[in-house]
Amino acid sequence: MQEKNLIKITGLVITFNEEKNIQEVIECLDFVDEIVIVDSFSTDKTIELLKNYPKVRVVQNKFLDFTSQRNVALQNASYNWVLFLDADERITPKLKSEIIQELNKLETKDAYLFLRKFYFKKKPIHFSGTQTDKNFRLFKKDKAHYVADKLVHETLEVNGSIGILKNTLIHYSYDEYESYRKKMISYGVLKGKELFLKGKKYSILTHYIKTIFKFFKTYILRLGILDGKSGIILCYLQTLSVYQTYVSLKNNHNQ
């Protein structure tokens, strides 16, 4: 018998050209009361595929940065409890059961961190800096907000109590090399803009020290070497994002 959630929840997802992911992420949100998709005017079949799900409401909004998109999603949520997933994340049956049990308690936390298990081409990654990965995914929107000056790697600030769920969220972040490389470069571009807006000055010394240390940290200190060939690729791409951050910072100063 399927567990019933007594608390109304809005599922939230931001999308752009997610036809590969959209059906699976919607289907793993089958226990929420509504799903709001904030889409950046996808040019693939994302919107067409969403028409098959009556629980889904689509809001199209021009992409400026990730924090802005997430805030648009929160504004469109009908219920106070929100479950915010990325399109490449999946809720397992065990995690789903834990979410329902937690929200049906007489006393709950105001926000919950989810541990995430990173997958590389559908295979689990155990190291490379991913082993302590966790993010806020379930929270009361009247108790939390995304920090405005974070353009990428959005930060949720919680004005209340925090819990951590035991079961992990699956993160299929890497499917094929070129799309992931482009994503890491785009993260770097936004991060560089963020640093510029905060008044950070460009330094060629900082640029290369930060880049070299990122690879050393992820591949050696965070044991990416134990992930074999996958570890080399993942650590390289994380390093590429740091390198691109300072390219972007320099370019913003030169405009």
Steps between C-alpha positions, in 0.01 A plus 500: 500500500641837398573743782289813495647839566276715720688823426452689173823529300599686187768333287727748322737450207683752281564387143661581168507229231449213741314257274737221610419552868158656530279192505703316762525798733124568473418136567714487814296796630175304474422547871493883501180704450618721215814539290616840379753506216687824437631466147751725319322470163619149410547430130478122525200281598500590871175701493328255267577208733368691801154516341456135598496588872185676626661576837767712329481877456760666273632853552736626232754757610813636333814364666718757675660280766412194707400692812253715307342192341463328835338807651249513213418136575445576870270789412283264296473226763147464638608325820744594775688171490709473182710216363753650260676262262742549216392327180786249532408396856286201598316410819535132588207307651678495838556876492140558397379294798730689735375839373137399554568359848695812600231744387225298670668543840340734753820704509719555195812697419464810281746378236667172410836428346519209256817298457567449129660204322680612186481284187733510199328357191259309728787359712553612862794723588637449850761776532623799289352744752148358468503289817371778728264659247174618656245770421173639629218349300198496736403810697230745607514798266401741778808390695764517228621706206775483238782747560464766231868553413565133421462460122611135494524226765196662658502535878183449701493699823274337759338695782406199708590142587691268267494122460688251284323205339670160514424373150691641206377692196632367168684762293549405134706809433729354234345330198732592215826694499430800277176609668660476844806694382272778374312500830818536704618785278165677538525461879845659484372792293224573753734457796744747345221751456397443861855571623515814283174632646642443848800720413757220460814609308659276238845359577684268262676345800169423672361371169763230461547415869125444542484292181794276591382458859151399387636204307736405785215522750247294303739244351739450795349635823144397411621168356389544140794277411299207641221560246732398215449655156168647609678678785752660264223631275283630786790669678613657172152639430468642852841661450391637162209676674740672742729602212201643311388689812812715491487539121149635552611727783776643280259548208250684720773741611603559138150585374 
